[in-house]
Each structure stands twice: as C-alpha cells, then as structure tokens.
Amino acid sequence: MPIFSYIAIPASGAKKALCMDLNSLAHCEVIVSDNKDVVVLVTDTPDNDTEDKLQKSLNNLQSLQSLSLAFGYDDNEKQGRD
C-alpha cells in the first residue's frame, strides 16, 4: 500500500480550484495551509497500479503548478527486501 505526502503549489490564483480538483480524486486527503499558498496532499492507494493511475491524474491537473514529494512509503517495497 503506497502512501505519499506532497507539498502542492497551485497555479497562479488557483488554490481553491486545486483543492477542489484534489478532493475529487479517490485516495487523496487535502490539508490546506491557512497562511500560505500551498496545499499538503496525502495519498494512500491500495496497490501500485492504482498509484500509477493517480499519478497520471495528478499530472493532468491544470490547477497544479508543482508537486514535491515530502514522504513516501510502499509496504510492498519493504516486503521485497526481507
């Protein structure tokens, strides 16, 4: 189960639109900054195929200027190392 957290920077003037876009996607939790023009996005997908589809959806958002990975964990990767 891949879990990632990101700092999302909206396109100019698109913070509200970005939050609505992200909230419309499955497996996403959005945390909005009160005093800055940034959004924290946490994703929790059941498998790598779903994660790949979510990544493609994120890449297509017009309201998103940039997405920076802050933390990543994939339970499947850990199992592969044992």
N, CA, C and O of each residue as an XYZ file, in Angstrom:
328
protein
N       0.848     -1.166      0.000
C       0.000      0.000      0.000
C       0.893      1.229      0.000
O       1.471      1.580      1.029
N       1.011      1.889     -1.157
C       1.811      3.109     -1.253
C       1.147      4.293     -0.542
O      -0.033      4.577     -0.746
N       1.924      4.967      0.287
C       1.468      6.182      0.974
C       2.502      7.264      0.693
O       3.697      7.073      0.917
N       2.021      8.409      0.197
C       2.915      9.513     -0.118
C       2.328     10.804      0.414
O       1.109     10.949      0.514
N       3.202     11.742      0.755
C       2.736     13.085      1.087
C       3.526     14.068      0.235
O       4.712     13.877     -0.035
N       2.836     15.121     -0.181
C       3.392     16.100     -1.104
C       3.093     17.511     -0.635
O       2.131     17.751      0.095
N       3.930     18.434     -1.062
C       3.634     19.857     -0.997
C       3.174     20.225     -2.409
O       3.926     20.081     -3.372
N       1.938     20.696     -2.521
C       1.370     21.053     -3.820
C       1.299     22.573     -3.935
O       0.776     23.253     -3.052
N       1.826     23.083     -5.020
C       1.791     24.516     -5.302
C       0.754     24.728     -6.401
O       0.880     24.165     -7.488
N      -0.263     25.531     -6.127
C      -1.273     25.763     -7.162
C      -0.773     26.699     -8.253
O       0.142     27.493     -8.035
N      -1.380     26.598     -9.420
C      -1.138     27.583    -10.468
C      -1.590     28.936     -9.928
O      -2.354     28.991     -8.964
N      -1.140     29.994    -10.520
C      -1.448     31.342    -10.046
C      -2.957     31.559     -9.897
O      -3.718     31.431    -10.856
N      -3.366     31.892     -8.661
C      -4.771     32.167     -8.369
C      -5.675     30.959     -8.367
O      -6.897     31.106     -8.401
N      -5.100     29.751     -8.327
C      -5.913     28.540     -8.463
C      -5.929     27.662     -7.213
O      -6.176     26.460     -7.309
N      -5.670     28.248     -6.045
C      -5.633     27.431     -4.821
C      -6.978     26.757     -4.562
O      -7.020     25.566     -4.255
N      -8.058     27.491     -4.678
C      -9.386     26.912     -4.440
C      -9.691     25.830     -5.473
O     -10.209     24.770     -5.122
N      -9.380     26.081     -6.720
C      -9.605     25.098     -7.782
C      -8.759     23.851     -7.550
O      -9.231     22.732     -7.754
N      -7.511     24.040     -7.125
C      -6.641     22.898     -6.854
C      -7.219     22.039     -5.740
O      -7.251     20.813     -5.855
N      -7.671     22.662     -4.676
C      -8.255     21.907     -3.560
C      -9.473     21.113     -4.026
O      -9.648     19.956     -3.644
N     -10.311     21.735     -4.851
C     -11.487     21.029     -5.366
C     -11.068     19.875     -6.275
O     -11.641     18.788     -6.200
N     -10.069     20.105     -7.135
C      -9.584     19.049     -8.023
C      -9.016     17.872     -7.232
O      -9.324     16.716     -7.522
N      -8.190     18.170     -6.235
C      -7.574     17.105     -5.440
C      -8.607     16.350     -4.622
O      -8.536     15.127     -4.502
N      -9.567     17.073     -4.058
C     -10.608     16.415     -3.268
C     -11.509     15.528     -4.118
O     -12.154     14.618     -3.596
N     -11.557     15.786     -5.422
C     -12.395     14.972     -6.296
C     -11.737     13.643     -6.657
O     -12.396     12.745     -7.183
N     -10.447     13.515     -6.377
C      -9.723     12.283     -6.692
C      -9.802     11.291     -5.528
O      -9.691     11.667     -4.361
N      -9.992     10.034     -5.870
C     -10.005      8.978     -4.848
C      -8.598      8.812     -4.269
O      -7.605      9.075     -4.948
N      -8.523      8.383     -3.035
C      -7.270      8.065     -2.337
C      -6.452      9.296     -1.968
O      -5.250      9.191     -1.722
N      -7.097     10.468     -1.928
C      -6.395     11.713     -1.615
C      -6.994     12.390     -0.393
O      -8.213     12.429     -0.222
N      -6.124     12.918      0.449
C      -6.536     13.776      1.561
C      -5.809     15.103      1.399
O      -4.593     15.139      1.212
N      -6.563     16.185      1.474
C      -6.019     17.521      1.245
C      -6.009     18.297      2.558
O      -7.009     18.335      3.275
N      -4.873     18.915      2.865
C      -4.738     19.773      4.039
C      -4.321     21.144      3.518
O      -3.256     21.295      2.919
N      -5.163     22.131      3.753
C      -4.945     23.469      3.208
C      -4.204     24.331      4.217
O      -4.524     24.334      5.406
N      -3.222     25.051      3.733
C      -2.490     25.998      4.564
C      -3.343     27.244      4.793
O      -3.976     27.750      3.866
N      -3.356     27.730      6.021
C      -4.117     28.939      6.345
C      -3.405     30.213      5.913
O      -4.050     31.184      5.517
N      -2.080     30.214      5.988
C      -1.371     31.473      5.774
C      -0.425     31.471      4.566
O       0.268     32.460      4.330
N      -0.389     30.414      3.827
C       0.485     30.331      2.643
C      -0.314     29.760      1.476
O      -1.361     29.139      1.666
N       0.191     29.977      0.285
C      -0.475     29.490     -0.909
C       0.045     28.100     -1.284
O       0.496     27.871     -2.406
N      -0.028     27.178     -0.317
C       0.386     25.795     -0.540
C      -0.682     24.857      0.009
O      -1.523     25.234      0.825
N      -0.613     23.625     -0.471
C      -1.542     22.588     -0.041
C      -0.710     21.347      0.261
O       0.227     21.037     -0.476
N      -1.037     20.642      1.324
C      -0.418     19.355      1.612
C      -1.364     18.279      1.091
O      -2.558     18.286      1.390
N      -0.820     17.367      0.317
C      -1.599     16.265     -0.244
C      -1.047     14.961      0.298
O       0.158     14.720      0.226
N      -1.908     14.123      0.836
C      -1.529     12.790      1.297
C      -2.321     11.794      0.465
O      -3.547     11.872      0.379
N      -1.601     10.851     -0.150
C      -2.266      9.817     -0.936
C      -2.031      8.462     -0.284
O      -0.960      8.202      0.265
N      -3.033      7.611     -0.350
C      -2.972      6.266      0.219
C      -3.716      5.347     -0.732
O      -4.945      5.274     -0.701
N      -2.973      4.648     -1.574
C      -3.583      3.779     -2.580
C      -3.397      2.314     -2.199
O      -2.440      1.972     -1.504
N      -4.308      1.443     -2.652
C      -4.233      0.033     -2.250
C      -3.139     -0.764     -2.955
O      -2.715     -1.805     -2.453
N      -2.673     -0.285     -4.123
C      -1.672     -1.047     -4.882
C      -0.953     -0.121     -5.862
O      -1.347      1.030     -6.050
N       0.096     -0.638     -6.474
C       0.917      0.174     -7.372
C       0.176      0.575     -8.645
O       0.405      1.667     -9.164
N      -0.700     -0.276     -9.156
C      -1.467      0.083    -10.357
C      -2.357      1.288    -10.093
O      -2.435      2.195    -10.921
N      -3.029      1.303     -8.945
C      -3.875      2.431     -8.575
C      -3.033      3.677     -8.375
O      -3.446      4.776     -8.747
N      -1.853      3.513     -7.788
C      -0.947      4.643     -7.588
C      -0.517      5.239     -8.933
O      -0.478      6.459     -9.089
N      -0.200      4.387     -9.890
C       0.196      4.865    -11.221
C      -0.931      5.663    -11.878
O      -0.681      6.709    -12.476
N      -2.150      5.183    -11.772
C      -3.304      5.891    -12.337
C      -3.503      7.238    -11.641
O      -3.802      8.238    -12.294
N      -3.339      7.264    -10.317
C      -3.479      8.509     -9.574
C      -2.399      9.503     -9.998
O      -2.687     10.689    -10.161
N      -1.170      9.042    -10.177
C      -0.082      9.922    -10.603
C      -0.389     10.560    -11.959
O      -0.119     11.744    -12.164
N      -0.946      9.789    -12.872
C      -1.321     10.327    -14.182
C      -2.403     11.393    -14.030
O      -2.359     12.424    -14.702
N      -3.373     11.147    -13.152
C      -4.425     12.136    -12.913
C      -3.844     13.414    -12.326
O      -4.234     14.513    -12.720
N      -2.917     13.277    -11.388
C      -2.288     14.452    -10.783
C      -1.504     15.251    -11.824
O      -1.546     16.481    -11.827
N      -0.802     14.559    -12.694
C      -0.006     15.236    -13.722
C      -0.865     16.019    -14.707
O      -0.371     16.945    -15.350
N      -2.136     15.668    -14.836
C      -3.031     16.326    -15.787
C      -3.819     17.486    -15.195
O      -4.594     18.120    -15.911
N      -3.646     17.781    -13.918
C      -4.406     18.865    -13.291
C      -3.886     20.227    -13.751
O      -2.712     20.544    -13.556
N      -4.754     21.024    -14.357
C      -4.380     22.362    -14.816
C      -4.169     23.322    -13.651
O      -3.443     24.307    -13.779
N      -4.805     23.034    -12.510
C      -4.712     23.908    -11.341
C      -3.420     23.701    -10.544
O      -3.148     24.447     -9.603
N      -2.631     22.701    -10.911
C      -1.412     22.346    -10.181
C      -0.181     22.878    -10.902
O       0.063     22.543    -12.062
N       0.598     23.716    -10.204
C       1.847     24.222    -10.780
C       2.980     23.233    -10.542
O       3.714     22.892    -11.469
N       3.125     22.768     -9.291
C       4.187     21.805     -8.986
C       3.785     20.931     -7.807
O       2.963     21.309     -6.973
N       4.389     19.758     -7.766
C       4.111     18.784     -6.723
C       5.447     18.234     -6.243
O       6.184     17.628     -7.021
N       5.766     18.439     -4.967
C       7.042     17.996     -4.404
C       6.800     16.911     -3.369
O       6.056     17.111     -2.409
N       7.429     15.766     -3.568
C       7.305     14.658     -2.636
C       7.968     15.008     -1.315
O       9.127     15.419     -1.287
N       7.230     14.844     -0.216
C       7.771     15.105      1.112
C       8.077     13.803      1.851
O       9.000     13.749      2.663
N       7.300     12.756      1.569
C       7.477     11.470      2.237
C       6.864     10.391      1.371
O       5.823     10.605      0.750
N       7.503      9.227      1.325
C       6.939      8.101      0.589
C       7.198      6.795      1.303
O       8.274      6.580      1.860
N       6.203      5.921      1.283
C       6.332      4.599      1.896
C       5.518      3.615      1.083
O       4.347      3.862      0.794
N       6.122      2.514      0.716
C       5.430      1.468     -0.021
C       5.638      0.150      0.709
O       6.748     -0.382      0.742
N       4.575     -0.368      1.290
C       4.632     -1.611      2.055
C       5.182     -2.754      1.203
O       5.871     -3.630      1.728
N       4.895     -2.764     -0.087
C       5.375     -3.816     -0.976
C       6.893     -3.781     -1.126
O       7.522     -4.836     -1.215
N       7.494     -2.591     -1.155
C       8.948     -2.485     -1.260
C       9.627     -3.066     -0.036
O      10.649     -3.742     -0.157
N       9.078     -2.814      1.135
C       9.657     -3.339      2.374
C       9.613     -4.865      2.376
O      10.580     -5.515      2.773
N       8.496     -5.436      1.935
C       8.362     -6.885      1.908
C       9.361     -7.511      0.947
O       9.844     -8.618      1.188
N       9.678     -6.811     -0.145
C      10.620     -7.315     -1.123
C      12.041     -7.383     -0.610
O      12.847     -8.142     -1.147
N      12.374     -6.610      0.416
C      13.727     -6.587      0.968
C      13.959     -7.692      1.993
O      15.107     -8.013      2.301
N      12.897     -8.272      2.520
C      13.062     -9.305      3.557
C      13.522    -10.626      2.992
O      13.703    -11.587      3.739
